[in-house]
Amino acid sequence: MPATLIRNVLLVDGSGEPPRPADVLLRDSLIERVGTLPAESADTIIDANGLALAPGFIDSHTHDDTAILHTPQMLPKLSQGVTTVIAGNCGISAAPVRLRSDPPDPMNLLGDASTFQYPTFASYVEAVHAARPAVNIAAFAGHTALRNNHMDRLDRTATHAEIAAMRVDLQEALDHGALGLSTGLAYLSAFSATTEEVLALAETLAAAGAIYATHLRSETEQILAAMDEAFRIGRSSRVPVVISHLKCAGITNWGRSGEVLARLDAASTGQTIGCDCYPYAAGSSTLDLRQVDERVKITITWSTPHPEQSGKTLAEIAAAWRLSHLEAAKRLQPAGAIYHSISESDMRAILSHPATMIGSDGLPLDPHPHPRLWGAFPRVLGRYSRDLGLFPLEEAVRKMTSLPAARFGLVHRGLVRDGYCADLVLFDPQLICDTATFEHPAQVAGGIESVWVNGRLSYSRGAATGDRSGKFIPRGSIIA
């Protein structure tokens, strides 16, 4: 089989160890050897001239479930050096889904009713294989998706019969490689679900070696109680817990990252817990009237009744309409929004915690998306590691490679090691930067030289090569 030798790299191998000079030999979809290697060992030789070579980045929190099928080039992720995405988060997933009408909020973040064509998880996996995406994907089954399948309305707790039916769907998903169960208990579509409802579903996870990931019931004043609920579910079910996009949201909640992280550390002494974070002091989701606060800048990313308002702030729209912010928000719904409701210092504290992975939480269908969709990973490497010194380069890379690979059971990924999958990114540590902004979010990163996915050169010098070699990665797969 043809081999590619990448010579003279500064190897940042994902382990957290300091960078070192090395050569890396790729053959087929694997890393054959790492060391000092002769030129005659390869058919193609690439001289990296001292650029950094790292494992391909793993985006630990995405909503790429449908984007990977409809835009399989996945340029927003590939251009950042991302080679694997974790989808199905926040309780919303493309499968297993059987709609009766329009998708409930926030499942509409993944598309309209025509998008949900996968009544089983197995049918979704088949669709990923057929789409041949440019990056790998692993996915959760979403709690809200399961509720949608079996409940006439979502503003109540499920009955025993409905929970039993949801368990059947969840087991099918686990049998076909789902990572586990995700919840979005803060959303009105799942807020009425009791802890016992979630526990009854999570009971299925341990036997499968699966994971519980959660968008907490509260990220504001009640965050500690919400964290305790998540930890209880993990302990009772005997499964690892991942807290999605950990943050202290809302102005009255600023400054609490210390106690939030202390609670995380205390719980971690008795169970396996991780979290992810995006490197911005602003979040994005559907427009939620409960989050409308005139002290907070809110940008509308889309609106079904008023699409012309995309990209404008709620304050601007309210002033033009001569309405209060809340009244304007009601008129815009259903809609999407960016909320500038996070303290930069809290975000930095959470971002730098050793248990924190990097997740973009980008929304690829937004007409005016949050810049994290295109810029999260280079922003960590450039702004927060190189420029601000929040953590060294090797720690930044660990947070986006071996740490998520271990958390999600992505065996033989996340490290540059002999025999590992050849997901790699070559970048200039002095030049890497995010160029996406809130005003102009769809901008490729600077400093990314080349990206390999399963051994194939997929992105080079600012453009996709057209070689799409991503795969669906089943839970616990050795070589996918």
N, C-alpha and C positions, 0 to 999 in steps of 0.2 A: 504494500500500500504506500502511496506517496506520503512523504514526511515533510514537515516544515520546521526549520530551526530558527528560533528567535534568539539572536545573539546580543550580548552586551547590554543586558537589562539591569535595572535596579529592581531587584525582586522584592516586592512587598507581598509576602506569600499568604496573608490572611490570618496567620496565627497570632498576630500581635507582637511578634519578634521584630527587631530592627531590620530595616532593608539591607540587602546585601547584593553584590554583583553575582550574576548567574547567566547561564544559557538555558533555554527551555525547548525541548523537542516534542512536537505534536505529530501523532500519527493517527489517521482516521479521526475518531471523535474523542480521543484520549490524550492526556499528557503521558508521553512514554518515559521521559527522563528529564530530571532537573540537575544541573551541575555545570561543569566546564566541559563542553562537548566539541568534537571535531566537526569541521564543515562538511566532510564527506558523509556524515550520518544523515544528511537530508537532501531532498530534491529541490526544495525552495529554501533560500536563506534570507532572513530579514535582519538587518543590522539596526538595533534599537537605539544605538548611540547614547546609552545611559538613561533613556526614558524609563519610567516606572512601569512594571508589569505586575498586575494584581489579578486575583480571581475575578471573574465577572461579578458585578454587583447584584445582590439579591434584594429586590424591592419588597420589604416585609409587609407592606400594607398597600394594596391597590384595589381599585374597582375596575380592573381591566377585563372583567369576565366576558363582555360582549365585544369590546374593542379588539380583542385578540382574534376574533372571528371576522369582523367586518373591516378592520384595517390591520391585517396581519403583518404589515411592514413594521408596525410598532415603533415608529421613528422617535416619538417623545421619550421612550425608554432606552432604545438602542443607542441614541445619540448621547446619553449620559453614561454609557458603559454598563447599563443594566442588562443582564442576560437571563434573569429569572424573575418572574413576578408572582406574588402570593395574592390570589383573588378570593372572592366570596366573603369578604369581610363585612363587619357591622350588621350581620344578620341578613344581608341581601346577597343573593347569588343568582346566576343565570339558570341554575338547575339545582335540584329538581323543581320545576315550576309548571303549574297548570292554572292559568288565569281564567277567571269568570268574566272579567271586564278589564278596565284599564289597570295597570300595575299600581298598587298602593304606594304612597310616599313612605320611605325613600327608595323603593325599588325602581321608581321612575328615573333614578340617576343612571340606570343601566340601559334605558331605552323605553320606547313605547310598547304597546301590546304585541306588535308584530315582531319584536326582538326576542320575545320569550318563546322559543320553539323547542325547548328541551325538557320534556316531562319527566325524564329520568336523568340521573347523573351519568349513566352509561351513554345516553344519547349525546350529552354535552362533550364527553371525552371523545367520542367518534367525530364530532364536529371540529374539535381542536385538531385532531389528526388530519382531517380533510383540509383544513385551512392552511396548514403548514406555516405557522407563525414564525416570525423572526427571532422570538425569544421563547424560553421555556415558561411553563405555567404550572403551578400547583394551586389547589383551590379548596376552600371550605364549603360546606353546605350551610346556608343561612337559615337561622331560626324564623325570621320574618317570611322568608320564602316558604318554609314548611307550614307556618300558620296560614298563609294565603291559600295553600292547597286544600285545607280542611276546615276552615272557619268561615261562617257567613259574614262576620264582621270582626275587626281586630281590636276593638276598644273594650275587650273583656278577656278574662282568663279562659283558657281552653278547658273543655270537659275531659274526663278520663278517656272517653272514646276518641276524641280528637287528638289527644296526646298519643294514644296508641297508634293512630294512623300516621302521625308525624314520625313516630319511632320507626315505622316500616320504611318510610321515605329516607330517613336518616341512615338506616342500616344499609339500604341499597346504595346510597352514596358512599358510605364507608367501604362496602364490598367492592366498589369500583374506583377506589383510590383517593377519596376525599381526605383532606388533612384532619378534619374533625368538624366541630360545630362552632359557628360564630353567632353572636347575638348583637343586637343594637337596641338595648333596653331603654335608651334615652328617647328613642323615637316613639311617637304616639301609636304606631302600628305594633309595637311590642311592649310599651310601657305598662300595660295592664297585665302582662304575663307575670305571674308570681314566681318567686324563687323556686318553689316546689315544681312549677311547670318546667322550668329550665333543668332542674335536677333530674326530673323524670326522663328528659331527653339525654342529658349528659351521662346517665347510667350506662348507655350503650358504648361509650367512648373507650373505656379502659381496656376492654377485651380486644379492641382493634388497635391498641397502641396509638390512639388519636389524641387530639388537642382541643382545649376549650379556649376560644379567643373572644374577647368581648369589648364592644363599645359600651362603656360603663353606663349604668342607669342615671348617673349624674357626673358631670365634670365640673360642676360649680360648687355651691356651698355644701352639698351633701356628698362630696367626692369620697371622703373616708368611709362612710357607710356603704357607698357603692363598691369601693374596693373590697371591703370586708365580705360583701355578698359574692363577689367574684372568687375570692379566696375560699369561701365556704363551698362553693360549687366545685372548685378544683379538689379540695380535700375530700369531700363526700364522694366524689366520682373517681378519685385517685388518678387524676390526669393533670398534666401541665396546664398552666394558665398563661395566656398572653393578653396583656391589657393593650388595647388599640389606642394609638395616638394619645398617649398619656399627657395631660395638660392640666393647668389650673385656669379654667375659662371664666370669663366675666370679671369686670373691674373689681367687684367686691371680693373676688377670690384671689386676687394677685398677692404674691408674697408667700404662698403656702406650699411652694415646691419642697421645702425642707421637711415639713411634716408628712407630705405625700410620699416622698422617697423614704423617709424613716419607716412609714407603715409598710411600704414595699419590702424594705430590708428585713423588717421583723418577721413578716409572713414568709419570706424566702428561707428562713432558717428551718422551716418544717415542711416545705413543699416547693415544687419547681415553678418559678414565676419569671416571666419576661415581660417586656413592653417595647413598644416602638414609638418613635417621635419624628415629626417633620421639622426641618430647620427654619421655621418662619413663625412670627408672632401674629399669625392670622390663620384661621381655619376656613373651611368651605364645605357647604352641604346644601340641602334644600332650604328654602326660606321658611324659618320657624318663627311664628309670632311670639313664642316664649323667649326668643333671643333678641327681640327688637328692643334696643336701648339707645336713646338719643345721644348718649355719651360715646357710643361705639360707632366707628365708621363701618358701614355695611355697603358693599358693592353688589349690585344685581348682576348675576352671570347669565341668567336666562329667565324668561317669563312667558308662559303659554299665552295668556291674553294680551300681553304687551311686549312682544319680542323686540320692539324698537328701543326698549329701555336697557337692553343688555350693555354692560360696561359703565353704566351710570351709578352714582351712589344713591342710596335710599333717601338721603337728605336732599339731594338735587331733585329727585323725582317728587318728593313730598312738597317741596317748595313750589315747583312748577304746577302741581295739581292743587296747591293750597289746602293740603291735608296734613294731619299729623303723620309721624313716621309709621305708627301702627295702622292707621287707616290706609295709607299708601301701600303698606305691605299686604294688607288684606286684598286690595284691588289687584295687586301683582300676582297673587297666588293662582295656580302652582308656579313656583319659581325657584331659582337657585341663588345662592348668596355667598360672598366672602365676608367673614366677620373678623375685624381687627380687634379681637377681644382677649388677647393673650399678652402677658408681660414677657418682654425679651429676656429678662433675668431669670424668670421661672423656666422659660423654654431652654435656655442655655444650661441650667442646672440639671434638668431632666435629660437633655441631649448628651451631656457628659457622663451620666451615670453608667457604670460598667455593664449593667443589664440591658441597656437601651440599644435596640436596633434602629436602623434608618428605614423609614417608610415614607413614600411620597404622599400617599392618600390622594393622589391626583384624580380628577374627574374628566376622563377623556372626551365625553360627549358635550361638555360645557362649551357654548360658543365663545365665551370669554373666560377661559379657565384660570384658576389660581396658578401662579408661576411654578409651584412645586411640581406640577405635571411634567415640566421640561427641565427643571433646575435643581431638584432636591439634592442629588448626589454630588455634583460638582460644587454646590454651595457648601456642603459639609467639608469637602476636601480643600476648597479654596478659602472661603471666608472664615469658617470656624476652626479649621485645623491650621492651615498655613498662615493666614493673616492675623487671626486673633489668638492663636496658640491655645485653644480650648483643650486640645489633646493632640498628641503627635500623629503623624501620618499613618503609622502602623496601627494605631488604635482606631483611627477613622476607618481604615480599610477593614479591620476586624469586625467593626459594628455593621458593616454592609456585606460581609462575606461569611466567614466561619461561624459567627454568632448566629445569624438567621439559619444557616444550613443546619446547625446543631439543634436549634429550637424547633424547626419544622421537620427534622428527620430527612433532610435532603442528602442522602448518603453519597459520598464521593464527589461532593461539590463544596465550594466555599474555601478551598485551599489549593495552592499550587504544589502538588505532590505527584510523584510517580503513580500512574494508574488512575488518577482522578479525571473527571470529565474536563475536556478542554474548553471551558468557559473562561475567557480571559479578556482583560482590557489593558491596553497600552496607552499611557497618558503622560503628560508633562506636569510634574508636581509644582513647577514654578508658574505655569500658565493656566492650569485648570481653573475654571470659574463658571459660575452660572451667568447667563446673559438674559434669561427670562425675567421680566419685570411684571408688576401688577398692571401696568399700562400696556405692555407688549409681551404677553406671556408665552407665545409660541416661538421660542428662539432656541436654537441648538447651543449646547455648551461649548465653551472654549477649552482647548487643551487636550481633547480626546483624540488620540491618533488612530487607534484601530481597536476593533472589538471582534472577538471570535466566539461563536456559539456552537457548542458541540464540535469543535475543531474546524469550523468553516469561517472564513473571513466574511463578516456580515456588515461591517461598518468601517470605513477608512477615509481619513482626511476630510471629514465633514459631510459625508454622504453614505447612504446605504449602498451596499454592493448588489443587492437584489437576491443574494443567497440566503434563503430563509430555512434555517435548520433547527428551529426550536421544537420542543416536544412537550407533551403533557407528562408531568412527573407524578406518578402515583405515590401515595404516602409510603415512606420507608423503602422506596425503590433503590436497589443497589446501583445499577447502571441503567438509567432510563434512556 
